[in-house]
Amino acid sequence: MKVLSGQTLFDIAVQYCGCADAAFGLAVLNGLNLTDDLEAGQELQIPGVLKSDIATYYANKGLNPATASNEPVESVERVFFEELSIEFS
């Protein structure tokens, strides 16, 4: 399969194998690390389907997850507005 822009090994694992656990086998099969950046158009071998119902759903809906965004973030919302300080004794 060919990698699309913004896809990670986890995206591809869910799309083609049906679960994120398959990312480990995908990495080994293709000589990659889990956190490697993938290039659009890069060819990868797929290890096999683990959960066919999920992989079939993605295929039938034409879903192509791509969670690695190269777009700059304009603003960041903060969960905590106060500085947190933890001291250990």
N, C-alpha and C positions, 0 to 999 in steps of 0.2 A: 504494500500500500504506500501511497505518497502522503507525506506529512503536509498538513495545511498550515497556513500562517497562524501563529499563536498556540499551536498544539503542544502539549506535554506528553510524556510517556503515560501519565495517568489518564489523560483525555482519551488517548488511543486505546489504552487497555479497557476502559469502560465501553467505548464505542464498538470495538471489534471483538472483545473477549467477554464482555458483560460484567466485569468487576475490576475495581482498582487493584486488587491483589495481583492481577496478571501483569502489572507494570514491572514487577521483579523479573519474571520470565522474559518479558519483552526486552528489558535492558540486557540481560545475559545473552539472549539470542542474537542481539544486534551489537554486542560489544560496547554498550553504553553504561553510564552511571545514571541513577534515578533522577538526578538533578541536572543532567546535561541539557543545554538549550538545543532544540531541534530547529533545523532549517526548513522553510517551506520548500516542498519538492523532494526532500530527502526520502529515499526508499527504505522502508523497514519491513522485516519479516514478522509475521504474526504467529505467536506460539500455538494458538488454538482457542476455541470458545470454551469458557468455563460455565457461563450462565447464558444459555441460548435465548431465553425469553427476553433478557435485557438487550443483548446484542441485536436480536430481531426487531425489537421496538425501535432502537436507534436507526437501524437500516430502513424500516418501513416509514418512519417519520422524516428520514433524510437529515437526521441530527448529526452535526459535526462539532462536538465541544472543542473550544479553544480558550482555555483559561489563562494562558500566558500572554498578557498584554504588553506590548511595547509602547503603548501610548503613555505620555506623561500625565501624571495626576495633577490636576489644577489646584484642588484643595483637599484637605484631609480633615474629617470630622474626628474629634477626640471623644473618647468614652469618659475619661476622667479629666476634669479641668484643674484639679488641685494636684500639686506634686505629692507623690506618695513616698513615704520613707519607712523602711523596715530596718529595725535594729535587732541583731541577734546577740544573745549573751553567751 
